[in-house]
Amino acid sequence: MNHPLISVIVPVYNVEKYLEKCILSILHQTYSHLQIILVNDGSVDNSVAICEKYAAQDKRIVFVSQENKGQSVARNIGLGHVKGDYISFVDSDDYIDADFYEICVREMEDNDMLVWGYRRVDENGQVLNIRRLNREQKFILVSPWSKLFKTSTFFRNHLSFPSDMIFEDVVFSFRCWMSFSKIKVINSIGYNYLYNPTSTTSNAFCKNTDTRFLFERLRQEMISQECCVNDIQPLLFVLSKLNLFLQLQKKKVVSFGEFSASYFANKKIIDQILEEKHLKMSYYLKGERFRTNFTMLCLGLATKMHAEKLFLRWLYCLPI
């Protein structure tokens, strides 16, 4: 039986509370042919000591340390140490089921990229919600931890993470979708995504955050990649969904009027992309736009009733 090597990249930054559980979940996999690359991104807590402890105990672990330069740079540093046939990313405050990589290797077959859903869990391991994907939803999740990559295809296309922006995962995933022709979605759920209020995503929003920068960046990516019609439609689907996600996060610190104005400004960019490429909106994008507009309406009503926190908790299963 073939046993390909999986290189698992874990960027580490001040996660002493969660790191040990993350590392142990990887070390105790039923599929053991792993290279585990821990990249310390300038942590000032006990994270370095934890990494050094397990690196000394298990020769499969490669420990690299750098000054704090951000998660993108840490992931790119990790890519420079990859020796495996496949590449996987795990965030250092998350953890995976014991048979996670065994299932991945079995499902990968001759594909270039594997995609899966996740469980959202709290600090006590309680499941907040589960997200399963079907075959039509391979463009839904942009997080690199939701994917397994074939190393040869990955490097042949010179893929890396942009380091000059927040939500670099969106641009990175778009580049992957353009580079990988054989993408398979699996229904298995083996990744446990911790809702962490101190994470990058939870703290990336402030009153002055201009989310249109991200949308314009993606628009430029499409121009540089010379995307065809079939390439753009899935991205527009994701953009529409991402627009609402970004603005709902931002809603925590801005008024509904500001929130609504920013949402529709981003929506205008999506329409501009359609117009520039002489495209008609796909069935999936129409459905997504209807859902996001309906959600906007509900949020507006909830705001008038001073119940927007309850609404957001219902929508994202987050604590108030």
N, C-alpha and C positions, 0 to 999 in steps of 0.2 A: 504493500500500500504506500502511496506517495505521501510524504510528510513535509509539505512546504514550510519554510521558516516565515513566521509572522513577526515583523518589527513593530512594536507597540511604543508610540511616542507619548510621553506624559509631561506636559509643561507644568512646572511647580512654582507657585508663588504664595507664600504665607498661608499654607493650608494645613498646619500641624494638627488641627482638630479632625481632619478628614483623610489625610494622606495615607496613614497606615492601612486603613480599611481598603482604600483604592489599590495600593500596592499588593496587599494580600489577596485581593480578589483576582488579580492577574497572575500572581505566583501559583495560586492553587487551582489553576485551570486543569480540566481533564485533558486538554490538548496542551502538551508541555513544550513543544518545539517553538519557543518564543525567544525573541531578543527584546528586552525591555529597556527603553531609553528614557531615563529620568533627566529632565533639563531644568535645573534650578535657575529661576529668573530673578536673582538678587533677593531671595527671601531673607528676612531679618528675624524670623521666629525660629522654631525648632525643626523646620522642614528639612534643612540641610542635614542635620544629625540623623533624622529618620531615613533619608535617602542613603547616607553613608552606611548606616547600620545594615540595611537590606542588600546594598551593593557588596558588602563584605561577606554576606551569607550566601549569596546566589550568584554564580558566575554568568548567568544570563543577563544580569543587569549592567547597563552602561550608565554611569553617572557623569553628567556634564554640568558645570556651573558657569554662570556669566553674570555681569552686572544687569540690573533691572532695565530691560529694553522692551518689554511687552511680550504678550503671548504669541504674537505672530513671529517675532524674531526667535523666540524659544522653539517654536515648532520647526522653523526653518533650520535652526541649529541641529535639532533632532534628525531632520531629513538627511543632514550631512553624515550621519553615523549609521544609516540604514544598511543592513546586509541581507534583509529578508526578501522572500519572493512576493510578499504582500505587506502593505503598510496599513496600520490602524492607529487611531488617535483615541486616547481616553483622557478626559479632564480629571484633574487631581482631586476634586471633591466628589466625583462620581465613583461608581463601582459596577462590576459586571458579574453575571451569573457564572457558576462554575463550568458549565458546558458551553459557554458563549462562543469561544473560538473553535471548538469542535464542530458546532453547527455551522459556523461561517465557512470553514474549510470544506465541509461536505456540500454546502450550497454553492460555493464559488464556481466550481466546474471550469468552463473555459471563458468565463466572463471577465471583463476588465474592472468592473466595480460592483460591489454588493451594497444594498441599501436596506435599512431596517428602522423600525419604530423604537419606542422607549417606554419605560415607566417613569413617571415623575414621583419622587418620594420626598418625605421630609426627613429631618435629622434622626428621627426614631425609626426610620425604615418603613413608615406607614405609606401605603400607596395612595397618592392624591388623584392620579388619573393614568390611564394607559392609552398610548397612541399606536395603533397598528396601521400599517400601510398596505394598500393593494397595488396591483401592477400599474395602475394609471397614476399613482402618486409618487413616482420616483423623483420628482422635482420639488416635493413639498418641503423637506427638511434641508436646511443649509449647513447645519453643524457638521464638522468633519468627523465627530465621534459616531455619526449615524451611517458611516460608510467604511468599507474595506476596499483598498485599492490594489490593483496589480502593479507591482513596482516597476516593471519594465515599461509599461505604458505611461505611468506617472512621470518617470524621468525623461522618457522620450519626448514628452510634450513640455518639458521644462516647467513643471508646475511648482508653485511656491505660494506663500501667504503674503499679501501686500502689508507693509508695516507702517503705512502713513495714514491710517484711518480706523475708526471704530466700525464694527460689523464687517470686518475683513472676510469673515466666513462666507458672506453673500457673494462677494467677488470671486473668492476662491472656488466656491461650489459652481458658479457659472462657468468658470474656466474648465472645471472638471467635466461638466455636462457637454462642453464643446469638444473635449479631448477623448472621452471614453464612449465608444460606439456600442459596446455590449454591457448593458446595465441591468442587473437583476434585483428585484425587490423580494425580500423574504418576509413572511408573516410572523416569524419568531420574535419574541421580546426577551432580550437578555441584557439590555443596557439599562442601568438605573441612574436616572438624571436627578441629582439633588437640587431641590429648590433652595438656593442659598441667597439670602437677601444682601450679602456682601459681595456677590460675584460681579464680574465686569458688566454683564448684561443688565443687572439690576441697578447699577450705579452709573451707567453710561449716559443717562438722560439728565439734562438740566434745562432750565427755562430758555437758554440761548442755543440749544442744540438745533442745528439746521439739517433736518433729515433729507432735504433736497440735494445736499452734497452727495449723499450715497446714491440717489437715483440718477444724478447727472454722471457720476462715476461709472455706473453700470451702462448708461447710454453710450459713453465713450468706449467702454469695453466692447460693446456690440459693433461699433464702427470699426475698431481695430481688428476684431475677429472676423469681420466680413460675414456676419451670420446670415443664414438663409431663413426663409419663412418658418420652417419647422423648428429651427433653433430658437427663434424669438418668442413664439407663442408660449412655451413652457415658462420662460423667464418672466413674461408679462403676468402670467398666472401667479408666480411667486412674488413679483413686485406688488401686485394688488393686495395680496395677503400680508406681505411685509409692511406695506404702508399702514395698514390698520394696526398691526402689532407695535410698530414704532410709536405711533401716535397714542395708543392706549397706555403705553409705558410713560410717555411724556405727559399724559393727562394727569398724572399724579402731582405735577408741579405747575401746570398752566390752567388757565380758564378754558371753559368749553369753547368759547369763541375763538381763542388762539389755536386751540387744538383742531377745531373744524377747518379753520383757514389753512393750516399747514397740511392737513389731510387732503384737501381739494387741490392745493398747489402741487402736491406729489401726484395726484390723480391726473392732473393736467399734463405732467411729463409723460405718463403712460400713454395718454392719448396722442401726444406729440410723436412718440415712437411709432405708434400705429400709422399715423399720417405719413411720417417720413418713409416708412417701408411699404406704404400702400397696402396695408393689411386690414382685413376685417377681423373683428374680435371673435375669438374662438368660442365654442360652446362652453368650455370649462372656464374661460375668463369671464364670460357673461354671467355664469352662475356664481363665480367668486365675487364679482362686482356687486351682484344683487345682495349676496350675504353680507358683504362689508357695509354696503349702504344701509341695509336693514339694521345692522349692529350699531351704526352711527345714529340712526333714528332712536333706537332703544336707549343708547347712552345719553342722548340729548334729553329724553324724557326722564331718565334716572337722575340726571343732573338737576333738572328743575325740581324734582322731588327730594333732592339732597340725599340720594341713595346710590351715588355713583360708586362708592366703595363696595357696597354689596353687589352691585352689578359686575364689577371687575373681579370680585372674589368668585362669583358664579362662573364667569367666563374663563378664568385662568386657574381656578382652584388654588388661589394664593391666599395666605392669611391676610386679614385686614391690617 
